[in-house]
Amino acid sequence: MAWILLVFAGLLEIVWAFFMKKSAGFTLLVPSTITIVTMIASFALLSLAMRALPLGTAYTVWTGIGAVGAFTVGIVVLGEAVTPLRLFAALLIVAGIVLMKVSSPSA
């Protein structure tokens, strides 16, 4: 169950990062509100997952999901640059997430 909570926390991190970008520095009400609500929900789910998962594992996986997800949203939705080096960097993050998962005790 902790891993499911952690994945949802990571997905919410992607949502809040996207809407933070759309908030124009917190000057637009709706994207700013979505950012704050999803940020709080993401942190809450992360904290619940940390009850059963080691700190380093939970935090690394959470930030990794957010980083790769935001990178993907940036490319697909916002038209950000795709380069071989950026793709390789994202692949390394995914590899790190997988290694953290397989090296951690089950929860």
C-alpha positions in Angstrom: 0.0 0.0 0.0 2.9 2.4 0.8 4.2 2.1 -2.8 0.8 2.9 -4.2 0.6 6.0 -2.0 4.1 7.0 -3.1 3.2 6.7 -6.8 0.1 8.8 -6.4 2.2 11.4 -4.4 4.7 11.5 -7.3 1.9 11.9 -9.8 0.5 14.8 -7.8 4.0 16.3 -7.8 3.8 16.4 -11.6 0.4 18.1 -11.5 1.6 20.8 -9.0 4.8 21.4 -11.0 2.8 21.9 -14.2 0.3 24.2 -12.6 3.0 26.2 -10.8 4.4 26.9 -14.3 1.0 27.9 -15.5 0.4 30.2 -12.4 2.8 32.8 -13.8 4.6 33.2 -10.5 1.4 32.7 -8.5 -0.3 35.6 -10.2 -3.2 33.6 -11.6 -5.8 32.3 -9.1 -6.9 29.0 -10.6 -3.5 27.5 -11.4 -2.1 28.9 -8.1 -5.0 27.2 -6.2 -4.5 23.9 -8.1 -0.7 24.1 -7.3 -1.3 24.6 -3.6 -4.0 21.9 -3.2 -2.1 19.3 -5.2 1.1 20.2 -3.4 -0.5 19.6 0.0 -2.1 16.3 -1.2 1.3 15.2 -2.6 3.1 15.9 0.7 0.3 14.2 2.7 0.6 11.0 0.6 4.4 11.1 0.8 4.2 11.3 4.6 1.8 8.4 4.7 4.1 6.3 2.5 7.1 7.2 4.7 5.4 5.4 7.6 6.4 2.1 6.0 9.2 3.1 3.6 12.7 4.3 4.4 13.2 8.0 4.1 15.8 7.9 1.4 13.8 5.5 -0.8 10.5 7.3 -0.4 12.0 10.7 -1.1 14.1 9.6 -4.0 11.3 7.8 -5.7 8.9 10.7 -5.1 11.2 13.3 -6.5 12.2 11.0 -9.4 8.6 10.4 -10.5 8.1 14.2 -10.3 11.2 15.0 -12.2 10.7 12.5 -15.0 7.0 13.3 -15.1 7.5 17.1 -15.3 10.2 16.5 -17.9 7.8 14.5 -20.0 4.9 17.0 -19.5 7.3 19.8 -20.5 8.1 18.0 -23.8 4.6 16.7 -24.6 2.4 19.6 -23.4 4.7 22.7 -23.3 6.9 21.9 -26.4 10.2 21.9 -24.5 13.3 20.7 -26.2 14.1 17.0 -26.7 17.8 16.2 -27.0 19.6 12.9 -26.7 21.4 14.2 -23.5 18.2 15.2 -21.8 16.6 11.8 -22.7 19.7 10.0 -21.3 19.5 12.1 -18.1 15.8 11.1 -17.7 16.7 7.5 -18.3 19.3 7.7 -15.5 16.6 9.0 -13.2 14.3 6.2 -14.1 17.1 3.7 -13.5 17.7 5.2 -10.1 14.0 4.9 -9.2 14.0 1.2 -10.2 17.2 0.5 -8.3 15.7 2.2 -5.2 12.5 0.1 -5.5 14.3 -3.3 -5.9 16.8 -2.5 -3.2 14.2 -1.5 -0.6 12.3 -3.7 1.8 8.7 -4.4 0.7 6.0 -2.4 2.4 
